[in-house]
Amino acid sequence: MSHSKAQERVMAGKRQLRLGLSMRGVGYHSAAWRHPDVPAGGARSFRHYLRIAQTAERGLFDMVFLADGIGIRGRDEPAGALCRSDQNAELEPLTLLSALAPMTQHIGLVATASTTYNEPYHVARKFGSLDHISEGRAGWNVVTSWSDAEALNFGRESQMAYDDRYERAMEFVQVVRGLWDSWEADAFLEDKASGVFYDPAKLHVLDHKGKHFAVRGPLSVARTPQGRPVIVQAGASEQGREIAAATADIVFSAEQDLAKAQFYYASIKGRLAKYGRQRDEVLILPGLVAIVGATREEARAKHEQLQALIDPLVGLSQLYGNFGDLSGYPLDGPVPEPKDPKLRSRAQVMVDKARRENLTIRELYKAVAAGRGHRTVIGTPADVADTMEEWQAAGAADGFNIIPSHLPVALDDFVALVVPELQRRGLFRTAYEADTFRGNLGLPAPGAAY
């Protein structure tokens, strides 16, 4: 039997992992911009993002994903931290992904758009257009905006109340999905002989009237190549999990250990039936930071090189949103309880890690700096693949959202070292299977309201 035939036989017997790449800026390590092989201003460079997207596509990733906030969330807390951080100027995601679309062929293009400071018609139109431009590769990451910095950019003194944000988000997604169903796939006849451009029976006016929105429609974008763009969400809170179960195709999570990842996985999958959905209609992708080397020693050296570049003020700023100002505490002392955390679920993840591993403040900010609270594996390709295979087999993941420590270095390493190991084990594709993002994910075509 040829190698390719043997590989196909192995692939056929195993569930395939799905891979996303979170490609914001120059990586998630707080000292990434200081690394000698990283372009410090990459977050402002189209060529940087083009290289990242094309490398991820060469590695057969399902998608690249752009996290986004509509304001500079960073504060000078503690004083002197802000000017030492690279989390400031960057490119607007929809503009960037529209530019990347014709420069890529297969990979999904996912961007964040807030339900708090957008209107549903805007979001439906923009992502519908991106799906056409990319020929069926668009995805919308649904978020609620939570920071005062964002509120101040949109005429508010503070962010909307927690429950109100999520209630608005649920209705927002319903309206966007309804707008994407405005036109049937074959509505446009474009019959020059008869003079009929579209079949009026295949145009559907939404006419939504709800608590937060009144949207008549129809959408001025035709039904998209995928039927509708893929919906992505990070539903950690109770309200977020409900929105994810009701509407999402992909769910991002940030679990540190296997047992909690299994609980979260079961929590999302267990809610699907009440929304008339099957378990395989939603893919759950925990975040994973992989710092990989040919040997464990090489991987640890790469990690330590980054850790040595962390400025203590930047480290403390990573904890400020959840723990308040810790600059008066000894860095090598214990981690105190969170103080009015901005993101409750993320704060709890950090506290649990600190208690479980008995971390000091310095050790916690170093752990957070590596991957912003996501699970981190430092080791060989086999070490990384072992973790991924274990989590999938244990019912904790359908794949992973790769959180690169520093770009392009960490992605280059993953594609060169980890992807071949996953393929050898029959856990990852050796070629794209379909023409659309939804098709490559193995997700069913979406039904329409009509």
N, C-alpha and C positions, 0 to 999 in steps of 0.2 A: 504494500500500500504506500502511495506517495505521501510525502510530508503534509501537503495541502489537504489530501483526503483524510489523513489521520486527524489533522487539526479540525476539519469540519465535523468529524465524528465526535471529538471531544466537545466542541462548541455546542453541538446539538443536544448534548446531555445535560448541560448546565444553564442555569439562569444567568443572563448577562448583566453585568454591572453597568449602571449609567454613570457618566462622569460629567460634571460641570466644572468650570473654572471661574472663580471669582477674580476678575482681572482689574479691580479698581487700583488706579495709581501705579506705584512701583512695588506693591506687595504689602502684606499685612503686618510684618514686623515693624515695630515703631522706629527702629533704627535702619530700616531698609535703604532709605535714600543716602545713607552715609557709606554704604558698602562700595568698595572700589569698582565692582563690575556692574553697578546699577546706574542708569541715567537719572540723576537726581531730579531733573525736571520732567520726567517721563509722563506724569499726569497731565501735562499740557501739550503732549506731542502725539499727533496722529500717527506718525511712523512707528512710535513705540507700541501703540495699541494694535497697529496693523501687524507688526511682527508677532505680538502675543497671540492674536486671533489666528493667524496663519500657522503658527507653531501648534496651537491647540487642535486645529483642524488636521494637521499632519499626524498628530497623536490620536485622531479619531474621537475626540471628545464630543459629547452630545451638544454642549453649549458653552458659550462664554457668557458671563453674567456681570452686569455693572450695578453694584450697589450705589445708592445716591441719596443725598440729602439736599434740600433746597435752601441752603444757607450754610455758612461756615459754623459748624457746631462747636468748634474748639473755643475754649475760653482760656484766659491766662490764669489758670488754676492748677497748681500753685503759681505765683508770680514768676515769670521768666520761662514758663513752659511753652507758651504758644509760639514764640518765635523760633523754637527749636523743633517744631513739628512740621511735617510736610503735608498735613491734612488741611489744605486751604484751597488753592486754585486748581481747578480741573475742568474737563470738558463736559458739556451737557450730554447725557447718555443717548437720547433719541437721535440727535444730530450726528453723534459719533457712530452709532450703529448703522445709520443710513449710509454713511460714508464707507463703512466696512462691508456692507452687504454685497456690492458688486466685486469686491476684492476677495471674497470667500465663496464657496460653492455649497457646502453641506452643513456646516456647523450652525446650531441654533444661536440666535442673538437675543439676549434677554436684558431688559433694563427695568429699573425701578421707576415707578410713578406713584406719587402720593395720592391717597383718596381724601386727604384733609385740605389740600390747597390746589386741587384741580377740580374741574367739572367733568362729569362722565362723558359728555360729547367730545371734549378735547382728547381724552385718553382713548376712546374708541376710535376716533379718526386717525390719531397719530400711529397707534399700533396696527390698525387696519392697513394704513399706508405702508408701514414698514414690512408687513407681511407680504404685500404685493411687490415692493421693491426687492425684497430678498427671495421672492418666489416660494414663500411658505416656511419661513424660518424665524418668525417673530415670537417673542414671549414677553409677557408683562408680569413683573414682580410687584405684587400688591402690598403696599405698606400704609400705615397711618403715621403721620408726622407727630413727633413727641417733644421736640426741643423748643425752648423759648426763642432760640436764635432763628428758627424757621418762622415761628409765629410773628416775630417782629418784622419780617420781610413781607408779611401779608396783612398788615393793618391790625394785628392783635398784640396785646401786651403780654399774653401768656398762651400756652397751648390749650387746646380744647380738652375738656374733661375726659378721662380715660374711657369710661363707658360710652360717652357720646361719640368719641372717635370711632370706636368699633361698630356702633350702631349705624353711623354714617357709612362706614366702609362696606358693611354687608349690603346696604341698599345700592351703594355706588357700583359694586361689582354686578349686581343684578341688572342695573340699567345698562352698563357697558355690554354685557352679554346680549341683552335684548337688542341693542343698537347693531351689534354685529350680525344679528339675524334679520336685518332690514330687507335684504335682497336674497332671493333664492339663487343658487349657483348658476342656473341657466336663465336668469331673468333677462339678460341683455341679448336681444335677437339681432340687433344691428342689421336689419333687413333693408337694404338700399332699394330694392324693387318695390316693396310695399310702403316704405317710408316709416315703418314701425321700429323704433329704437329699442324699447323694452316692453315686456309683457306686463301690463298693469296688474294682472292677477298674482304676479310673483314679487310684488313690492308690498312690504308690511310696515305699517305705521305703528310704532311702539305705544305712543300716547301714555307714558308713565306719569302717574301722580302719586307721590308718596310723602312721607314726613319730611325728608330732606331735599328731594328733587322733584321737579316737574319738567319732563323732557318729552317733547312730542315725537321727534324723529321725522322721517327716516334718516339714517346715516348717509352722508354723501360719499361713501366708499363702498364699492361692490363687495359681495361676500368674498372672503379671502381664500387663498389657495389651500389653507389648512381647514377651512370651515370657520374657524376662529383662531386667533393666536393662543398659544399655550399660556395658561395662567400659573404663576409661581407665587408661593407665599411662605412666610416663616411664622407659622402659627404656634407660638410657645404658650401664650396665655390661654385661659379657658375660652374666651371669646374668639381668639385667633384660631384655635383648633376647630371651632365650629365653622368659621368662614372657610378654613382650609378643607374641611370635610365636605362642605356644601359646594365649593366652587373650584378648588385648586386641582391642577394636573400634577404639579410637583410641589413638595413641601421641603423647605430647608430647615434643619434643626442644628442645635449646638450642644450636643450631649458629650460629656467627658468620659463616661464609663458605660460598659455594655449593658448592665442591668437597667439603667435609666433610659438608655436608648431603646431597649426592648419595650419598656413601659410606654414611652412616647409613641413608638411605632404602633403598638397595639391600640393606644388611645385614639390615634387618627384612623387607623383601618377599621376599628370597631364602631366608628360613627357613620361610616359610609352607607350602610344599608338603609338607614332612615331617610337618606336623601336619594334612594333608588340607584345607588352606585355600587359597582363591584370592587373588590379589594385591589385588583390590578389596574384600576383606573386612576389611582393616585400613587405616585412614586415618591418615596421619602429618602432624602439625601442629606445625611449629617455632614457638617463641615469637617474637613480633615486637613491638617497641616502636615505635609510630608517633607522632611529634610533628609535627603537620601544621598548616600555615597556608595562607592563600590565596596567599602568595608564600613563597619560600625565606627571605627576610629575616624575615618574620613568624614562620616556624617556628623559625628560629635564635634569635630574640628570646625565644620561649616557653621554649626549652631553656635558654638562658642565665639566664633568670629563676629557674628551678629550681636550676641549678648553683650560683648565687650564694648559695643558702640552705643549702648543705651545710656542716654543722659538721665541721671536720677530724677530731675524735674519732669522730664517726659514720662518716665516710669510712673511717678506719682499721679500725673495727669490722667493716665490710663485708668486709675482707680477712683478718681475724684467724683465722677458722676454717680457712683454707687456707694462710696464710703465717705465722701466729703474730704476736707483738707487733712491729709495725713502727714503734712510736712513737719508738724510738731511732735510726731511720734518717732521713736527710734526705728530706723529702717530695718534693723535686725531683730525687732520685737514682734509680738504677735499681731495678727490682723484683727482689728475691732469689728463690731457689728456694723452692717450697712446703715447709712443715714439717709432716709427719704430717697431711695434709689429712683432714677429716671426710668430704667427698664427693670421691672421687678424680676422677671424670669432670668435675665442675664446676671443680675446681682446674686440671685440664689445659686446659680451655677458656680459663680466665683467663690461665694462663701463655703459652699459644700466642698469645693476643691481645697480651699485653705484649711478647713477643719480636718478633712480626710488625710491630707498629706502633712499636716502640722507646719504650714508654711509661715515664714516671716513676711513682713510687708515687702521687703526687697525681693524675696523669692516669688511672691505672688505677682508683683508687677513684671518680673522677668518672665514668669509663666504666661501672663496675659500678653506681654509684648510679642511673644513668639507667634501667636495666632489669634489674638483678641478673644480668648475664651474658648476656642475650639480645641478639639482633641489633637494632640501633636504626637507624631511618630518620628523618631530620629533613628535611622538605621539603614540597613541594606534594602535593595529592592524586595528581597524575600520577606524582610521584616514588615515592610509596608503592605505587601500583598497578603501576608498572613492576617494582619488586622482587618483588612478589607474583606477577605474571604470569611473570617470568623464572624464578623458582624452581619454579613449577608446571610450566612447559614443559620445564625441564631435568631433571625427575625428582628433585626435591629436596623436594617438598611436595605434599600433597593439599589443603592449606588452611593456616590459621595460627591459633595461639592468641594473641590480641591481649593484650599485657601493657601496661596503661595506666600511663603515668607518674604521673598524678594524676587522681583521680576527684572529681566527675563530668566535669571539663573535657575530658580527653583522649578519653573516650568520646563526649561530645557532638560534638567536632570530627570524630572518625572517622565517626560516623553521618551528620553533615551534609555532609562533604566527600569522604571516601574511598568510602563505599558507593555513592553515585551514579556515581562514576567507574568502579568495578568493574562496575556494572550497564550502563553505557554501552558497556563493552568486551565485554559478554556473559559475564562471568566470575562473576557472582553473581546469585542469585535475585531476582525482583521480587515473589514471594509464597511463603509456605510451601507445600510440596507435599503434606504428609501430616499425620496427626493425632498421630503419635508421634515421639519423638526419633529412634529407629532409622529410621523411615520418611523423615524429613527428611534424614537422613544418606545415604540411598540404600543402607543396609545390608540384607542379606537377613534374613528372619526366622530366629531361631536354631532349630536342631534340638534335640531333647530326648533324654536318655539312654535313655528307654523306646521 
